Amino acid sequence: MEMPRPSEHVLGKKTRFISRLKTILADEHVISDVMETRVYECDALAAYACQPLCVVLPGTTEEVSAVLKICHEEGVPVVPRGSGTSLAGGALPTADSVVLGVSRMSDVLETDYDNRVIRVQTGRTNLSVTGAVDEDGFFYAPDPSSQLACAIAGNIAMNSGGAHCLKYGVTTNNLLGVTMVMMDGTVVEIGGAHMDAGGYDWLGLICGSEGQLGVVTEATLRILPKPEGARPVLIGYSSAEIAGACVSDIIKAGVLPVAIEYMDKRVIEVVEDYAKAGYPDCEALLIVEVEGSPEEIDEQLGVIKQIARTHDPVELREAQDADEAARIWLGRKSAFGAMGQINDYMCLDGTIPVSALPYVLRRIGELSDEYGLDVGNVFHAGDGNMHPLILFDANKPGDLETCEAMGAEILKLCVEAGGCLTGEHGVGIEKRELMTVQFNTADLEAQMKVKDVFDPAWLLNPAKVFPLSNSSDRRDTIRPAA
Ligand SMILES: Cc1cc2nc3c(=O)[nH]c(=O)nc-3n(C[C@H](O)[C@H](O)[C@H](O)COP(=O)(O)OP(=O)(O)OC[C@H]3O[C@@H](n4cnc5c(N)ncnc54)[C@H](O)[C@@H]3O)c2cc1C
């Protein structure tokens, strides 16, 4: 993975620069000792790591603003960081950048049940947002599998989704407002505690912008009353094609499950071994969950089971109680961890039209044979968000490169099938050079002009999202002011 050469000028003024940061933050919140910055050298795309210049951990929006002002004046790049769970290398530092972590900023600022909103500092973890309102019968809907660890900051930057987003939408559909600090330290308020805002949809632009436009420090999120109940059904099939056709038919029928999750045989076996979820022995497994009152659940599941039966399932099992439902979800939620026990893997993220599932799954199987690497498929089938897990051995010379080449083919396949390079993990460094598959030069130029407006010196989150060759002119304009 190519990264730009660090600026000698920035490296040369490290000591003086860090002293300046310490005039704003307490010594323990400016970390430059190599043993301590090691924690921040990569995110969950651990194949790539780089020690940053230093790490800062501000505690308030004002401190973020003061830090950014200094970095702007000094011409030092900044990598915003939530919890570092990005699978796309979105929070990977460069040697001449400051990692700005928001993990100390995790307070709930306001809870308003009348208007069903909560305002939090963005270092708060996803799951603890629900944790703050759970006892009062509310929840925050987007549920990435990493929700115990990942922060709202990263969720906003990546427009994260999760298993239950088929019904409730992803982060952008549950985000009402943000406080954001621009690279020059200016604090802006975007959106508010209500649906939509006047003027351009700035919030839509910020959500999913991967730390390219500003540092988001506070967020107003929609919270929802907890549903009366929920029940999953397991549906096993003898082939990926049949399971894909069933998903297509469920979506076509107009019922709206909260989740339709897919696992293939490779994943089912590994997960069963790990979580003892009671999954059947079959080629493809769907977990379909619906919510509502007992009557609503029965009615929706009635339609779903009827559709499932027309495809001749090898197993069709409805959860009989809360324990069985929890076990079914434990299996799915631990799938990534379980796969990690058998080998290194790269988790891809691409989106396709649901009707293309059978074709794309077949092609992934062919690519697996061609490249000689095993693939497990586990993904949000209801919205066509695929997560092929390519297994490889990081200690075997050449295996990572083969894995990346195969991953690139799969992502190109998603675009070819009418989909998109990313569903919820973002572009980061992982898909940066593949952006040209999806966008032509004019498209990329238009997107980079947006960054020009927010971050004219191109100091925020360097070398992510835009192919290096397309963005090199702009990056080269970075001029240290002091
Ligand atoms: C096991 C596992 C399972 C996962 N499952 C899912 C899943 O189901 N759905 C899903 O969508 N993702 C999933 N992910 C990916 C990851 O958890 C998400 O992308 C998450 O939103 C990242 O949050 P974070 O706080 O860890 O962000 P980080 O990794 O710290 O950063 C991610 C990006 O956000 C930017 N950023 C961070 N903070 C700010 C800020 N304050 N202002 C502006 N930009 C900022 C960073 O620069 C970077 O580009 C999974 C990851 C793992 C490891």
The ligand as an SDF file (V2000), in Angstrom:
LIG
                    3D

 53 58  0  0  0  0  0  0  0  0999 V2000
  -15.3100   -6.9750   14.2880 C   0  0  0  0  0  0  0  0  0  0  0  0
  -15.8010   -5.7740   13.5290 C   0  0  0  0  0  0  0  0  0  0  0  0
  -17.1180   -5.7530   13.0920 C   0  0  0  0  0  0  0  0  0  0  0  0
  -17.5930   -4.6390   12.3840 C   0  0  0  0  0  0  0  0  0  0  0  0
  -18.9070   -4.6170   11.9990 N   0  0  0  0  0  0  0  0  0  0  0  0
  -19.3870   -3.5350   11.3730 C   0  0  0  0  0  0  0  0  0  0  0  0
  -20.7670   -3.4680   10.9970 C   0  0  0  0  0  0  0  0  0  0  0  0
  -21.5530   -4.3760   11.2460 O   0  0  0  0  0  0  0  0  0  0  0  0
  -21.1930   -2.3500   10.3670 N   0  0  0  0  0  0  0  0  0  0  0  0
  -20.3500   -1.3090   10.0910 C   0  0  0  0  0  0  0  0  0  0  0  0
  -20.7940   -0.3200    9.5120 O   0  0  0  0  0  0  0  0  0  0  0  0
  -19.0410   -1.3450   10.4300 N   0  0  0  0  0  0  0  0  0  0  0  0
  -18.5460   -2.4130   11.0650 C   0  0  0  0  0  0  0  0  0  0  0  0
  -17.2200   -2.4530   11.4190 N   0  0  0  0  0  0  0  0  0  0  0  0
  -16.3240   -1.3380   11.0390 C   0  0  0  0  0  0  0  0  0  0  0  0
  -16.1660   -0.2200   12.0990 C   0  0  0  0  0  0  0  0  0  0  0  0
  -16.5020   -0.6960   13.3820 O   0  0  0  0  0  0  0  0  0  0  0  0
  -17.0080    0.9920   11.7140 C   0  0  0  0  0  0  0  0  0  0  0  0
  -16.4990    1.5820   10.5410 O   0  0  0  0  0  0  0  0  0  0  0  0
  -17.0640    2.0440   12.8380 C   0  0  0  0  0  0  0  0  0  0  0  0
  -18.0210    3.0280   12.5460 O   0  0  0  0  0  0  0  0  0  0  0  0
  -15.7290    2.7310   13.0910 C   0  0  0  0  0  0  0  0  0  0  0  0
  -15.8680    3.4660   14.2780 O   0  0  0  0  0  0  0  0  0  0  0  0
  -14.6020    3.8960   15.1390 P   0  0  0  0  0  0  0  0  0  0  0  0
  -15.0760    4.7740   16.2250 O   0  0  0  0  0  0  0  0  0  0  0  0
  -13.8330    2.7080   15.5440 O   0  0  0  0  0  0  0  0  0  0  0  0
  -13.8290    4.7570   14.0570 O   0  0  0  0  0  0  0  0  0  0  0  0
  -12.2720    4.7900   13.7070 P   0  0  0  0  0  0  0  0  0  0  0  0
  -11.8300    3.4550   13.2260 O   0  0  0  0  0  0  0  0  0  0  0  0
  -11.5220    5.4090   14.8050 O   0  0  0  0  0  0  0  0  0  0  0  0
  -12.3070    5.7940   12.4720 O   0  0  0  0  0  0  0  0  0  0  0  0
  -13.0530    5.4960   11.3300 C   0  0  0  0  0  0  0  0  0  0  0  0
  -13.0720    6.7310   10.4130 C   0  0  0  0  0  0  0  0  0  0  0  0
  -13.7510    7.7840   11.0490 O   0  0  0  0  0  0  0  0  0  0  0  0
  -12.9440    8.9570   11.0770 C   0  0  0  0  0  0  0  0  0  0  0  0
  -13.2560    9.6390   12.3320 N   0  0  0  0  0  0  0  0  0  0  0  0
  -13.1060    9.1490   13.5770 C   0  0  0  0  0  0  0  0  0  0  0  0
  -13.4860   10.0440   14.4820 N   0  0  0  0  0  0  0  0  0  0  0  0
  -13.8930   11.1350   13.8020 C   0  0  0  0  0  0  0  0  0  0  0  0
  -14.4010   12.3970   14.1890 C   0  0  0  0  0  0  0  0  0  0  0  0
  -14.5610   12.7180   15.4690 N   0  0  0  0  0  0  0  0  0  0  0  0
  -14.6990   13.2860   13.2280 N   0  0  0  0  0  0  0  0  0  0  0  0
  -14.5340   12.9820   11.9210 C   0  0  0  0  0  0  0  0  0  0  0  0
  -14.0500   11.7980   11.5020 N   0  0  0  0  0  0  0  0  0  0  0  0
  -13.7450   10.8880   12.4240 C   0  0  0  0  0  0  0  0  0  0  0  0
  -11.5370    8.4200   11.0160 C   0  0  0  0  0  0  0  0  0  0  0  0
  -10.6330    9.3980   10.5440 O   0  0  0  0  0  0  0  0  0  0  0  0
  -11.7030    7.2510   10.0780 C   0  0  0  0  0  0  0  0  0  0  0  0
  -11.6930    7.7000    8.7450 O   0  0  0  0  0  0  0  0  0  0  0  0
  -16.7200   -3.5480   12.1130 C   0  0  0  0  0  0  0  0  0  0  0  0
  -15.4070   -3.5830   12.5720 C   0  0  0  0  0  0  0  0  0  0  0  0
  -14.9390   -4.6880   13.2630 C   0  0  0  0  0  0  0  0  0  0  0  0
  -13.5190   -4.6850   13.7420 C   0  0  0  0  0  0  0  0  0  0  0  0
  1  2  1  0
  2  3  1  0
  2 52  2  0
  3  4  2  0
  4  5  1  0
  4 50  1  0
  5  6  2  0
  6  7  1  0
  6 13  1  0
  7  8  2  0
  7  9  1  0
  9 10  1  0
 10 11  2  0
 10 12  1  0
 12 13  2  0
 13 14  1  0
 14 15  1  0
 14 50  1  0
 15 16  1  0
 16 17  1  0
 16 18  1  0
 18 19  1  0
 18 20  1  0
 20 21  1  0
 20 22  1  0
 22 23  1  0
 23 24  1  0
 24 25  2  0
 24 26  1  0
 24 27  1  0
 27 28  1  0
 28 29  2  0
 28 30  1  0
 28 31  1  0
 31 32  1  0
 32 33  1  0
 33 34  1  0
 33 48  1  0
 34 35  1  0
 35 36  1  0
 35 46  1  0
 36 37  1  0
 36 45  1  0
 37 38  2  0
 38 39  1  0
 39 40  1  0
 39 45  2  0
 40 41  1  0
 40 42  2  0
 42 43  1  0
 43 44  2  0
 44 45  1  0
 46 47  1  0
 46 48  1  0
 48 49  1  0
 50 51  2  0
 51 52  1  0
 52 53  1  0
M  END
$$$$
